[in-house]
Amino acid sequence: MDQQAVHDAAAVDEQAGDASVSRADGALDLLAATSRHIALLAAWIAMCGSLFFSEVLGWVPCELCWYQRILMYPLAVILAVGILRRDRGLHLYVLPLSVLGAAVALYHHLLIKTSWFPPPRCTLGVPCNVDYLNWFGFITIPFLALIAFLIITLMMIAWALLQLPEGEPGDEDLAGAGAAPARWLDASRMAVPMIVVAVVLAFMLGSTFV
């Protein structure tokens, strides 16, 4: 009986270990499948959010804000096109912009919140060490941009590390007259216009209440 009990306990432990591994694998698979779309969502929210601040609220962007926009706005397009084209090298185009954007946003945030750096001579818009937003004493516009750039960066690193060598499901070559429409109707691609439309509609809806 003792040996049987030991055997049963070992079997239960093995099943629990297998279940834990299975859950971990499932979480990694989910991250691999959604990482690009999370990055796309962050880029479009950041882009439309910055336009909301300047075009709806009338907050004139400073020079450093423009640099961050120059780095963020192309990401909204690059990510959308990369997902639609199933570009497995998407991170190679995105990471240089997102990492540089995070560095600029971090410098801008520290410029506002600390005295570590001498104020730059801004020649466009408002002074770069002044911000319109100050939630909870630390959330500024460049802080929000930094969060967006970091999310995009982390999601692209996850995509680079977790994507399967043989490609994602449904990525195989299709033949026949009906192949092209089928490739454009899968869930991965359909999520792109849904994300874009949802963020744009949120921007338009928010604009009506200001």
Secondary structure, DSSP 4 states (H G I P E B T S, - for coil): -HHHHHHHHHHHHHHHHHHHHHHHHHHHHHHHHHHHHHHHHHHHHHHHHHHIIIIIS-----HHHHHHHHHHHHHHHHHHHHHHTT-TTHHHHHHHHHHHHHHHHHHHHHHHH-SSSPPP---SSS-TT--S--BTTTB-HHHHHHHHHHHHHHHHHHHHHHS-TT-STT-S---STTHHHHHTTSHHHHHHHHHHHHHHHHHHHHHHT-
